[in-house]
Amino acid sequence: MKGSSRSLLVVGDSLAGGLSHLSFPSHLARMRARRSLSVSARGGDTLAGVGNRLKALLSHSHPDAVILEAGANDILLPYLEKRGGLWRRLVKRLTAGGNLPARDPSSFEALLAQILESLPGGSRSVILTTIPCLGEDPDSQLNMAGERYNLAITEAASKRGFRLADTGKAFREVLSRLDDPSPYLMDDFASLFIDTLRALTPRAAYQLSGRRGLVLTLDGVHPNPLGAEILARTVVEAVTG
């Protein structure tokens, strides 16, 4: 896709939502001021849920380009379920609503292929994003598993001639330079619901990240302003490259 694209549709999970300074589509809109931008973001959505919404949206809208951001919850929900307690109840509620995580990278790859093959034909361009680090230790077991999902996304983009916004690589490049990355990864259940109130301004967001020893995120998953900017800049490079 070239710089002449007029309208962009972003479909994703909570990484694509949130307050304007914490949302990569909001940063993207400022970087692409002359382009119209629509966003459909839903917290907790897995690839299955994002794919279903994308299909519904494209049945009545015709953007010039689609940015598909999904996959973090396919990895994260099974991880959180193992914590038990309130985390398990939350995951149960999300999956009951249709947000079923892919069982493994192979299942994820097959579902992604099914979603992409169902997209309407024509000149629409598609940009796939890889999954940013979950927790700011790029060498953690969770992120090592995530790399297999990112490989599936990368191969899907290559096979179909789609653009790739390698947001996972962009995060990893920053985090790999840290001498002592914070182990914080959504450590407090209540914070999942009140962090937004703690991060109402960019300054407050950075302070929250700092208290947890984090650099790009508020809680190991959701971006702070710097993380959101990096996500947006990586997407812009894919859109205009």
Secondary structure, DSSP 4 states (H G I P E B T S, - for coil): --TT--EEEEEESGGG-SSGGG-HHHHHHHHTTTSEEEEEE-TT--HHHHHHHHHHHHTT---SEEEE---HHHHHHHHHHTT-HHHHHHHHHHHHTT-PPPSSHHHHHHHHHHHHHTS--SS-EEEEEPPPPSSS-TTSHHHHHHHHHHHHHHHHHHHHT-EEE-HHHHHHHHHTT-SS----SS--TTHHHHHHHHTSSHHHHHHHHHHTT-SSBSSSSSB-HHHHHHHHHHHHHHHH-
